[in-house]
Amino acid sequence: MVPKVKITHNGGSVGQLYLADVGRRNSLGGGASIYEYGQDCYINPGDVLQLVATSQVLLSVDRGILHTFSTGAFAGVLTIAFI
């Protein structure tokens, strides 16, 4: 079974979020190698995403966009669970 991360957008005062550090594309200055293909990833209030626990996703959970909106001043906007 492939490890995944379940992300739930709980809404509140924050609308659609662009997960800029998940699935980066070179053409947008993502700095990823040419062998990494990704798509822009957005999450809207009420959405539930299941992402494969790639290095980009794990870094985002640790110190990126996913971290920012699940802790600190934005705690509770996103709920993150490893499945």
C-alpha positions, 0 to 999 in steps of 0.5 A: 500500500502506498503511504498517503496524506489526507488533507481536509480544508475545514473552511473558516475565514480562509478560502481556496488555497494554492498548494504552491509547493505540492506538484510544482512545475518547472515552467512556474519556477518550481525548481524541480528536475525535468523528470518531476511532473506535477500539476497545480494543486488547489484545495477549496473549503470542504474539500478532502484530498488524498495525496501520495506522501512524496518528498514534496508533500512531506516537506510541505507538511513539515515546513511549507504551505500545509504546515502554515495552514494547519498550525500557528495563526491558521491552526485548524484551517487544514487537518492533516492525517497520514493514511 
